[in-house]
């Protein structure tokens, strides 16, 4: 079995260079890096998540509940779990993402679609906002 270090370095480089093409890919990459205790600089985290949150608010663009859930898990990991990147901008982005997830709750209790509900519940079950 090969060491994960080259993979993590490559993933970190992709995030730093903005080569990942969408918010979902970036969020998954950041979450993967964080779960392996590979923390990105707070400025990168702020730039990725705060700017995406602000852009979606200004343009009234909505991400799906599954994309928002992955983004929230990545933000939480970088801010609370394995890294210590709690800044005003990351907390604002996290609050915005959680609020948007909650806006996807349907009358039957599902969030987004049935397949997304479990992922979204992982996010809103925490009381860190």
Buried (B, 14 or more C-beta within 10 A) or exposed (E): EEEEEEEBEEBBEBBEEEEBEEBBBBBBBBBBBBEBEBBBEBEBBBBBBBEBBBEBEEEEEEBBBBBBBBBBBBBBBBBBEBBEBEBEBBBBBBBBBBEBBBEBBEEEEBBBEEEBBEBBBEBBEEEEE
